[in-house]
């Protein structure tokens, strides 16, 4: 799937749409009001194509898949968080990231430490074997 990249003219056209909060060369950020009304219209049976066309978007410019995927995301957010989920920026908020070691039990910390020791010992063995092979190769050359 090829990514759509907007040129300066397309960006200006998109920014003129009242349903757009901001535009970059690769992404459109829609207003919360548009997201909410689009989800409600979609839940009553209106398709993404019709919703976006009626909102003044050129689907050839933004791509039908972009309209479909945006509406899918918004519907999921709406079902999970309700209207509040669409009214605030949620990107990055659902990610827990790497679990912090502060919350681990002593048993889990010990288990992780033992696994790390085992990994480091295996790495050391591999390096020793590599050095031995390099020494043998040097002896053959001379």
Secondary structure, DSSP 8 states (H G I E B T S, - for coil): -------HHHHHHHHHSTTEEEE-SS-EEE-HHHHHHHHHHHHTT--HHHHHHHTT--HHHH-HHHHHHHHHHHHHHHHHH-HHHHHS--TTTS---S--GGGS-HHHHHHHHHHHHHHHHHHHHHHHHHHHHHHHHHHHH-
